[in-house]
Amino acid sequence: MGHRRHEEAPLWKEAYQFTLRIYRLTRIFPALERQQLARQLRNAAGAILMNIAEALDRTSEVDKDQFVSMAYASASESEYLLSLVQQMGYAKTLRLRAMAESLCSQLANAGRELRLERR
């Protein structure tokens, strides 16, 4: 995670594409859900993106790890919310859930690497 400009980092790019897809998906939600579930899902996806950017722009390994952990939590939240979207019958979310799972895996690896670097 040694990128200074977060827009160049592959993980940030993947999170950006995920966020765009979430925004497109939530446009088709029923009106009530656009105010509730869609907002939660958009916030979670956006938080992944922002926390990755924060982690990449920090110099302290402890700070980086904190932001990676927050991004991981938001990716997990997104994955759960996407399951709910599918269970409610609003959309098929298999591909988006796979993206969220991939982000979780990459963020978990990034967190492990940061903790190993501190040893």
DODO-649025 format. One record per atom (N, C-alpha, C): x, y, z; residue in three letters. Coordinates in pm, whole numbers, plus 32768, in hexadecimal, padded with zeros to 4 digits. Atoms other than C-alpha are relative to their C-alpha. Example, Ala and Ser with C-alpha at 12.3 -4.5 7.8 and 13.67 -1.06 7.14 Angstrom:
% DODO-649025
80597F898000Ala84CE7E3E830CAla805A80788000Ala7FAE7F897FFASer85577F9682CASer7FB3806D8049Ser
This chain:
% DODO-649025
80537F898000Met800080008000Met8058807D8000Met7FA47F907FFFGly811B80EF7FAEGly7FDF806F7F9DGly80267F97805EHis805B81CD7EBBHis7FE68082804BHis801B7F7E7FC4Arg8059833F7F0DArg7F7E803A7FCBArg807F7FCF8038Arg7F3F839A7E22Arg7FA07F897FFEArg805980737FF1His7E2182BB7E83His7FB87FD97F80His80468021807CGlu7D7E82D17D2BGlu804D7F9D7FA9Glu7FAD805B804EGlu7E9E82037CA0Glu80037F74803AGlu7FFA80827FBCAla7E7A80E57D98Ala7F947FA27FCCAla806280608034Pro7DD17FAD7D0DPro7F8A7FE88060Pro806B80177FA0Leu7D0A7F777E4DLeu7F9E80758002Leu80577F8A8003Trp7C8380DB7E45Trp7FAD7FFF7F7FTrp804880068080Lys7C2680B17CD3Lys7F8F7F9A8007Lys806780677FF4Glu7B687F727D22Glu7F8E8032805AGlu80667FC97FA7Ala7AB2801D7E43Ala7FAF806D7FBBAla80457F96804BTyr7A5C81417D5ETyr7F987FC27FA1Tyr805E8043805BGln79BE80577C5DGln7F8D7FC2804EGln806880397FABPhe79017FA87D74Phe7F9D806D8029Phe80567F917FD5Thr787A80F57DF2Thr7FA780317F8FThr80517FD68074Leu7809815E7C96Leu7F907F9C7FE6Leu806580678019Arg775280137C6BArg7F938002806CArg80637FF47F94Ile76A9803D7DBDIle7FA180737FE4Ile80557F8C801ETyr762B81957D59Tyr7FA07FE07F8ETyr80598026806FArg75A2810A7C11Arg7F947FA18030Arg805F80627FCDLeu74FD7FE67CC4Leu7F9280438052Leu80627FC77FA3Thr745280BC7DCBThr7F9D805E7FBCThr80617FAB8049Arg73AA81977CC5Arg7F7F7FB57FE0Arg8078804E8023Ile72B7807A7C7EIle7FAF7FD5807AIle804980287F87Phe724B80497DE7Phe7F7A80478008Phe80807FBB7FE6Pro70E480977E4DPro801A8082804EPro7FEE7F7B7FC4Ala70B681FE7ECAAla80247FFB8094Ala7FE580097F70Leu70AD81A2803BLeu808E7FCF801ALeu7F7A80387FEBGlu71EC80D5801FGlu806F805E7FD0Glu7F9B7F9F802AArg72A081EE7F68Arg8024805C8074Arg7FE77FAA7F8CGln727F82B580A9Gln80457FB68071Gln7FCB804C7F8EGln72F0819B818EGln806F7FA17FD5Gln7F9E80678024Leu739C80658106Leu806680347F9BLeu7FA37FCA8065Ala743181197FD9Ala8065805E8040Ala7FA57FA27FBDArg74C3822880B8Arg80697FB38051Arg7FA180507FB2Gln75608123819FGln80687FBE7FA6Gln7FA68044805DLeu75F380668079Leu806180627FBELeu7FA87F9B803BArg767A81A07FD3Arg806780338065Arg7FA47FD27F99Asn77118216811BAsn806E7F99801BAsn7F9D80697FE8Ala77BB80C88156Ala80647FF67F8EAla7FA680078074Ala784880BA7FF4Ala805C80797FFBAla7FAE7F867FFFGly78BF82228008Gly80687FFE806EGly7FA280087F90Ala796381DF8158Ala80777FA67FDFAla7F918056802BIle7A3180C580BFIle806480567FB2Ile7FAE7FAD8058Leu7AB381B57FB9Leu804D806A804ELeu7FBF7F947FB4Met7AFA82D380A9Met80697FCB8062Met7F9F80357FA0Asn7BA781F981ABAsn807B7FC57FBCAsn7F8B802E804BIle7C87815780A5Ile805680797FDBIle7FB57F868023Ala7CE882B4802EAla804A8036807AAla7FC07FD17F85Glu7D2F831F8195Glu80777FA88024Glu7F94805C7FDEAla7E0181E781D3Ala807A80157FA5Ala7F947FF08061Leu7ECD821D8097Leu80488086800FLeu7FC47F7B7FF3Asp7F0C838A80E8Asp804380168088Asp7FC27FF47F7CArg7F85834C824EArg80907FD07FFDArg7F75802D7FF5Thr80F2832582B0Thr80137FA28075Thr7FF780577F8BSer80BE827B8401Ser7FC07F797FE2Ser803480868015Glu8093810383EDGlu7F867FE78058Glu8072800F7FA5Val7FA681108517Val7F8580427FC4Val80707FBB8040Asp7ECB82118466Asp7FCE7FB57F85Asp8026804D8077Lys7ED181488324Lys7FAC7F888028Lys804880777FD2Asp7E63801083E0Asp7F7480238030Asp80837FD67FCEGln7D4780CD8487Gln7F9F80187F8CGln80587FE38072Phe7CBB8148833APhe7FE37F837FADPhe8018807E8045Val7CE77FF38297Val7F967FAF804BVal806480477FAFSer7C217F5B83B8Ser7F75803A7FECSer80837FC18017Met7B0A80588387Met7FCB7FE07F75Met802A80238088Ala7B048014820FAla7FCD7F6F7FFCAla802A808C7FFATyr7AED7E9E8259Tyr7F747FF5803ETyr808480037FBEAla79C67ED88345Ala7F9380307FA0Ala80627FCB805FSer79147FA48239Ser7FE87F9E7F8DSer80118065806AAla79537E978132Ala7FA97F8C8034Ala8053806A7FC4Ser78BF7D92821FSer7F6F802D800BSer80877FC97FF7Glu77937E73825AGlu7FBD80007F76Glu80357FFF8089Ser77667E9A80E1Ser7FD67F757FD5Ser801E808B8025Glu77717D2380B2Glu7F7D7FD38041Glu807C80237FBBTyr76607CF281B8Tyr7F8880477FC1Tyr806F7FB38037Leu75867E078129Leu7FD97FCD7F75Leu801D80388084Leu75A57D737FCCLeu7FB47F7D800BLeu804E807B7FE8Ser75297C268053Ser7F708023801ESer80867FD27FDCLeu74007CDD80E5Leu7FB480307F84Leu803D7FCE807CVal73BB7D8A7F97Val7FCC7F8A7FADVal802B8074804FGln73AE7C377EE9Gln7F8D7FB88045Gln806B80467FB7Gln72D97B977FFAGln7F7C804B7FF9Gln80797FAF800BMet71E27CB77FE0Met7FC87FFD7F71Met802E800C808AGly71C97C747E69Gly8013807E7FADGly7FEC7F83804ATyr72447DCC7DF9Tyr805F7FF07F89Tyr7FA08014806CAla73657D4E7D23Ala80537F83801DAla7FA1806D7FEFLys74517C2C7CE9Lys80888042801ALys7F877FBA7FD5Thr75937C8B7D97Thr807C7FA78008Thr7F93805F7FF5Leu76777B5F7D6ALeu8087803D7FD8Leu7F817FC4802DArg77827C1E7CA6Arg8031806C8060Arg7FD87F987FA1Leu777F7D457D94Leu802D7FC48085Leu7FD680417F84Arg77947C5F7EC0Arg808B7FC37FEEArg7F7A8036801CAla78C07BB67E1DAla806880708003Ala7FA47F8E7FFAMet79617D0D7DF1Met801980298091Met7FF17FDC7F73Ala791F7D5F7F60Ala80587F9A8048Ala7FAF806A7FC4Glu79B27C107FC5Glu8094800E7FD8Glu7F777FEB8030Ser7AE77C537EEFSer804280768048Ser7FCB7F8C7FB7Leu7B117DA97F91Leu80217FDA8091Leu7FE6802D7F76Cys7AF47D0A80ECCys80837FB18006Cys7F8980548002Ser7BFF7C0B8092Ser807F80557FEDSer7F8C7FAB801AGln7CED7D108006Gln801F805C8076Gln7FEB7FA97F8CLeu7CB97DF68130Leu80367FB28077Leu7FCB80547F95Ala7CF47CD88224Ala80957FE57FE9Ala7F7380168022Asn7E3B7C8B816EAsn8052807E8017Asn7FB87F817FEDAla7E9F7DFA8170Ala8016801A8095Ala7FF37FEE7F70Gly7E5D7E0B82E6Gly806B7FA5803BGly7F99805E7FD1Arg7F317CD48323Arg808B80327FDAArg7F7F7FCE802DGlu804D7D678255Glu802D80788054Glu7FDD7F8C7FAELeu80437EAC831ALeu802C7FD5808CLeu7FDB802E7F7AArg804E7DF18464Arg80887FB97FFDArg7F7D8042800DLeu81747D1F83EALeu807080667FF0Leu7F9B7F998012Glu822E7E59837FGlu802680448083Glu7FE57FBE7F7FArg82117EE484E0Arg80557FAB805CArg7FB380597FA7Arg82BD7DB5857BArg809480157FF3Arg
